Amino acid sequence: MKLPAPITLVTAAPDLKERIAGLPPSAGIYALAPESPVPHLGSSANLRRRLTRLLVSSSSTRPGTVEALRERLVSVDCWPAGSRLESALLLYGLARRYYPTDYLKRLRLRIPWFVGLTANDPFSRLEVVNRISRAGVSSFGPFLSRDAADAYAQQVLQLFQIRRCTDVLAPHPEHPGCIYGEMNQCLRPCQCGVTPDEYASEAARVSEFLTTNGRSTIAGLSVARDRASAQMDFEQAAQIHKRIEKANSAAALRDTAIEDAANFNGIALTRGVEALQFRLWPILGGLWQEPASLDFSAEESEAKSLDQQIRERVTDSFTAPRTSGRRVEELAIFSRWYYSSWRDGHWFPFHRLSDLNYRKMVRQISKMANTNNVLA
């Protein structure tokens, strides 16, 4: 996402107070530029009020400090934001620009947790990591916390017979094995209980479960259960039904937003700076794309339907998508916004752009616009 041009306020300008008063009473980011080359970045829920207190107000609990700050300032750059998501993305981009070596520490940005199979391992195992594999192996996330990722991984492991140990295996018939092999919960590759190809087949089933969050597994088991029932083998049908229940329990532990990081696609809908402005924030492949704006504040409405307007804006955003970036950090911003108690928008995931639920998005925008009209 490209950083928009800032609104620059020169602190020595005679009309400083009027210019600050002209700012929208929205959230935003500001950069205080003293004589030193590196500015101080800050965020506020009300940009106009914060800058008034810092630059022009005569009342302050710490007048000496504020006066000293004003004397050192040359200018202030500010970026109004209509939502906390927009503030977070602006602050991330600015922090990377001004503090390239320690911006993660300054932002206190926690890298989220992912679940996936180990890469470059003939006997893959499920692991919980706070990084994204670069070896072409899928990493599913972001999860709310490590505990949430661990709980999901443990439930998935109960459905399959891949190994739980973290050793670098050197299979040998005399290997002592482990308790999971004795309980028939592991194929025992360490003891040459299966060939590498047989183990890879089981690992592929785990990968398929992660990819569809169990939908493919449950569909196959449901067919087998119905077949057993039709053949009057009710004992077998009951056993298969228990496996379906376990698969459903595992799938329920995963939030609907969680997806393979390399195929993490969706659009966040938030309010804009003005009352009847809305912003669409697309993510493609786990990377934030250029946002699109919808403005209904003008009296003259477009002849096009809202559905058509959204489709055109979204298509334009994906015309030349960004394919490189720090995916794990950008998903960390999404995770901070999506899982927060203060989330001020809506998330619309999709696998392919044709799968995007435009009707639901139109209803949500209409609801948000009606809320603005009521408040006005």
N, C-alpha and C positions, 0 to 999 in steps of 0.2 A: 504494500500500500504506500503510495506516494504521500509525502507530507504536504498538506495544503499551505498556501502562502499565509503568513501570520498577519495579524493586525498589529502594527508597530506604533507604540506610544512613546513620544520623546518627552522625557520628564521635565525638560526646561521649556516646553511649549506653553504659551499663555492660555491656550484653550484645552489644557490637559483635563480639567474637570469636566468640561462639556463632552470631550471625546470618550471619557470613561462612562459618562452617563448615557452615551449613545450605544454602549455595548448591550447585547441582549442579557437578560437576567437568567442566564443558563449556566450550566457547569462548563468547565473548560480548563485548559492548561496555560500557564504563563511562564515565561523565562525572564528573570531579572538579570539584566546585563550591566554589571558594574564595570569598573575600569579594567578588571582582569578579563582575559579572553574566554574563560569558561563561565557560562551563566548558571544561575540557580534555577532549577526546575521545580515547579509546584503545581498542585491541582486544587480545584475548589468546586464546591457544589453550586456556588453563585459567584461567577467571575467578576461581575460588576461590583458587588459588595466587597469582595476581597481586595481588588485593586483600589477601590475608594479608600479603604482603611489603610492600605499600605502607602498610597501616594498623595492623597489630598486631605484626608480627615485629620482634624486637629485633636481628636480625642483618642487616646490609646492608653492601655495599661502600662506600656513600657515606652514612654515618649522619647527617652534618650536613644534607645535602640532604633526606633523607627526613623528619627531625624537623621541619625548617622547613616542608615540605609539609603535614605533619600538623597543625601549629599553625594554618595558614591555612585548612584545609579546614573546611567547615560540614557538608557531606553528600556522599554519593556515590550516583549513580543507576546501576543496572546492568541489562543486558538479556541473559540467557543465550541462547545460540544453539546449535542442534544441528548446524549445518554452516557452512562458509565462505561459501556463498551467502547464508544468512540473516544472517551477520555483515556481509557486504558491503551487503546491502539496508538493514539497520539503520543502518550507519555512513553510508550515502548520505542516508537520511532525516534523521538527526540533524545531519549536516554542513550540509544545506540549511537546517535550522531555526536553527542557532546561527551559521553563517558564510555568510549568503546571498550575499555578494559574491565570495568567493574559495573556495567549497567544492570546485570542480573542481581547483584548484591544491593544496589541502590533501589531497585524496583521491588526487592524481596519476592522475586518471581520463583515460585516453587515448580520444579519440573514434575509433571504428572506421571502416573504409573500406568504401565501397559502389561498385557499378558500375551505371550506368544511362545512358539516352539523355538528351541535353540537352533542356531545356524551352523552349518558346516560340521554337523555331528551325525554319524551314521546311525546312532541310537538317540534320536531327539527326545528331549524332555520338555515339559511345560515350565516356564519361568516367569517370574514377576520382576520387571525391570523399569527403571525410570530413564529409559533411552529408547531410541528407535533403531532397529537393526538396519544395517546398510547392505546386507548380504542377500537381499531379495526375499527375506522371510517376513511374513506379516506380523505386525505388532498391533494388538487391539487395545484401544483406549480412546480417550483418557478416562481413567477411573477416578472416583471421588477421592480415594485415599489408597494407601498401600493395603490397609486392612480389607477394603472392599475388593481390591484386585486379588488378594490372597484367598478370600472367601470364595470368589468365583472360580479361581483355579482349582481349589480343593474339590469343589462340587463337580467340576468337569473331570478331574482325575478319577473320581469314583465311578464314572461311566465307561472308562476305557482301561486298557492294560499296558499303558506305557510306563516307563520307569519313573520313580520319584527320587532316586538317588542322584547326587551331583558329581559322582566320581567320573573320571575319564576311564571308560570301560576298556578292558582288555579281556574279551570273552574267553573263558576256559571252563571245561567241564568240572574241574575241581574247585571252582570259585565258591565261597561259602554262601553267597546269595544274601537274601534279607527276608524280613517277616512278610513283606508284601508278596513276594514270590510264593512263600508257603501258604498264604491266604488266597492264592490264585487271583491276585489283583495286579500282577505284573507278568509279562511274558518271559521273564528271566533271560534277557539277552546275555547277561553276565555269565550264565551257566550254559550258554549255547542252546537254550531251550527253543529258540527260533532262529531262522536265518535272517540276515540283514534285510532281505526283501520282504519277508513276512512282517518284520517289525516296522518297516517303512510303510506297509499297508495299514497297520494300526495307527501310525502317526498321521497318515493321510486322512483317516477318519476323524481324528482329533482336529486337524486343520479345517476340515469341512464343517465340523460342529462350530468352531470358532467363527468361521466365515459367515455362517447363516444363523449363528446363535441358537443352534439346535433344531432349526426348522426342518432341515433335510433329514436329520437323524430321527426326529419325532414322526415325520411323514413315513419313513421306511418302517419304523417300529409299528405304526398304526396299521399299515398294510399287513404286516406279519401277524399282528394280534387278531385282525379280522379274519385272516385266513385260518388261524388256529381255531377260532370260534366256529367258523363254518365247518371245520372238520371235527367238531365236537371235542377238541383237545383243550378243555377249559383250564386245566392245570398250566399248560404252556401259555395260554392266553393271559392268565393271571400273572405269570412271571414277566411276560412282556409288558403288561400294563404297569407293573411296578417300575420297570426301566423307563417307561414313558413319564411316569410321575417324577422320577429322579431327574430326567432331562428337563422337564418343565421347571422343577425347583432350581436347577442350575441356571436356566435361561432367565428366570425371574430376578436373579441377582445382578443382571447386567442392564444398565440404563439404555434406553432406546437410542441415545446419542452416540453410544460407543460403537466404533467401527475400526476397520483396518486403517492405520494412520496414513498409508499411501493412497487410500481411496476414501478419505474422510471428506465428504462433500455435503454442503448445506448452505442455507442462507439465514442469517440473523436479521430479524426485523426490529428496528428501534424507532423511537421518535427523532425528529430533527430538531434544530434549534428553535424554529418558529412553531407556532401552535399547530398548524395543519401541514407540517412537513414531516416526511418519514424517510428513513434511510434503510437501504438493503445492503447487508454486509456478506458477500459471498465468500465461501471457503471452497477451494478445489484442491484435492490431493493434500489436505492438511495445511494449505497455505492461504492466507487472506488475500483476496483479490481487490481490485478497485471498487469502492462502494458506488451504489446508484441512489439517486434521490427522486422522491415523489413529492411534488409541491401542489397542495390543494388550497393554498392561502389566497390565490388570485380569484377574483370574482368570475372571470371567464374560465369556464371549465373546458378541457379538451373534448373534442368530438369522439375520441377513442374511448372505449370502455376501460375500466380500471384493470380488468384482466389483461387486455391487450397492452396497456401501458407497462404493466409489470413484466410481461413476457419480453417486450422490447428492451427494457432496462436490463433485465437479467441476461438476455442474449448479448447485449453490448458489453456487459462486464466479463463475459466468457469468450469474447471474440479473440483476444490475444492473452490468454491466461499466463500468469506467472508460474513457472515450473521449478524454480530454485529458491532456496531460502532456508532459514533455520526452523524446520518443521516442528521440532519438539518444543521450541520456545513459543511459536505461534499457537500451538495447541495448548500450551500452558496458559496463555491469555484467554483462550476459549474456555478452558477448564475453570479458571478463576471466575469468569463471568457466569458461565452456565450453572455451576454448582452453588453459587453464592445465594444468600438470603435476599440480596438486594438486586437480583437480576431484573433488569428493566427492559425486557424485550422478549421475543419469541423465536424459537429455533425450528427450522423446516429442513430436515435432512433429506437427501436423495442419493440413489446410486447412479442413475443417469439423469440428465437434465429433463428428459421426457417424463420421469417419474415424479417431478416436483408437483406438490399439491397446490396449484395456483388458486383453486376455489377456496381452500382453507385460508390462504394468505389474504385473499380479497376480503373474506369475512372478518379476519382479524384487523385489517386496516380500517374497515368500516366501523368496527366496534371502537377502535382507538380514536377515530375521528369523531364519533358520536360522543364519546367521553369528553373530548376537548370542547365540543359545543355546549355540553351540559355545564362544564366548569366555567366556561366563558359567560 
